[in-house]
Amino acid sequence: MVGKGSLIVILGFSMIFGLAGQYWNRMSTDAMENFANYYDSTAAHNIAISAANILADSIFWNSSAANMSTTSPFTFNGGTFTLRTQYMVVNGDSDVLATVASSYNGFRGHVIKDSVQILLHPARFSEYAYFTNNDNNVNWITGEVMNGPYHTNGRLLISGSPTFLGSVTTGTGLATPYANPVNPSSLPDSHGDRLNCASYQSGVIIPLPTSLAQYTSIPGTVIFNNTDTHTSYNYDFYATFSSTDPTKISFHTELKNGATMVTRVPASGDSTIPISTLGGGASGSGVVVIQNGDIHISGNMNGDITFVAQAGTRTSLDASASGSGGFDLSDANGNSHNGNIIIEGGITYANNPVTNPASTNMLGLVADNSIMIKKQTTQNLAIQAALFARSGSFFYQDYNQGSSMGTLNILGSVGQSTRGAVNTNNSGTVVTGYKKNYLYDTRFASTAPPYFPTTGKFNILSWRE
């Protein structure tokens, strides 16, 4: 017989175990629901991430995919997703904001939603510290240092042990004077040639633009052209950033018959105006286009502007070139062209981004044909700008004449179709022209002067989950 006290104890334990059982059952159910919810939310998130990666990859390889938007859901991995893209103009470039929204039918009919947003930025040629379509059989030599990304659509030729602190990509491989194209893993060769670089990849081709015609259709662009009746005459645009106020620029245009100036506008003196008025301002694009002519430029500047020398039908030939230190910028077939930029002297920023990382000073020099440094009379030269010679070269006029001119200090980026020369050297010692000291403007990894030429590809600027 169970006593009264024992019965009370038994009933007490029964109540305790009954309540505990309910608690444990509820805990078990909650744990299952939490696990199911975690699984469902993870599934929805993975769908969004996977679709975003596929979309980003599609846009990278085919820029037309940036126009891909749909409200009709795609079925994917047990759920669905939709895509939406929109263009956002930032510093003259059309960024693409891509949004992927996913949906997953989860536990007990719960619909779990998630999204990923990607901001993609047009890749520009200024993102490369040095870019060529071909390196023109010129070797990179011991002592030369490139501190940013380097690319050539041809072969990279080395003699000795040059250093590339950034990535190196080539179209048809690496070559030394003594070997066929090779991978750096097989270096040094028997002659000690070695490539020092952060990373290397071959088989990468980045086509150059076929023209610069797009610049004339950019709203707010300032366009200069020769409207004179002598349409066959040479047309030159001279620009000098003000020596007293780097926010201003002095300029004039000249019409020449050979070396003889026929017309000057204005007739005497220069027009001196704020840089922002010429290339920017409230409604400007920040771009100045000189059509059918050449640009001559130098000085110290405080602004954000791109100058474009757009080729046309007239030739551009300085007749004083014949044996007198002038110049004739011609193509491989000997045909003279306009659409060139002639650097008359030093070009510097009022706010140097090396010492002032917050500097907003940026200069783009874009030539349909070539960019040439005119013959200098003083040692050493500084150029701070993003340079791009679409179908020609960047070179020094007297690279193979006279004696050593000291150091060419470039802060920015250099892009050209065919690698031009700035010196001649003997076993790494400069004999004529300039010793190179090229420093990459790291700001160009994420921004650039207004409307600087793009590669047709996109880079991911930000990713938000």
Salt bridges, closest charged atoms under 4 A:
GLU33 OE2 - ARG108 NH1 2.34
ASP93 OD2 - ARG124 NH1 2.82
ASP95 OD1 - HIS121 ND1 2.32
ASP114 OD2 - HIS45 ND1 2.78
GLU127 OE2 - ARG124 NH2 3.86
ASP135 OD2 - ARG419 NH1 3.85
GLU144 OE2 - LYS436 NZ 2.82
ASP236 OD2 - HIS296 NE2 2.65
GLU254 OE2 - HIS252 NE2 2.87
GLU254 OE1 - LYS256 NZ 3.65
ASP270 OD1 - HIS252 ND1 2.90
ASP270 OD1 - ARG264 NH2 2.85
ASP331 OD2 - HIS337 NE2 2.87
GLU344 OE2 - HIS296 ND1 2.65
GLU344 OE1 - LYS374 NZ 3.72
ASP368 OD1 - ARG390 NE 2.68
ASP398 OD2 - LYS375 NZ 3.77
ASP441 OD2 - ARG443 NH2 2.80
GLU465 OE1 - HIS45 NE2 2.95
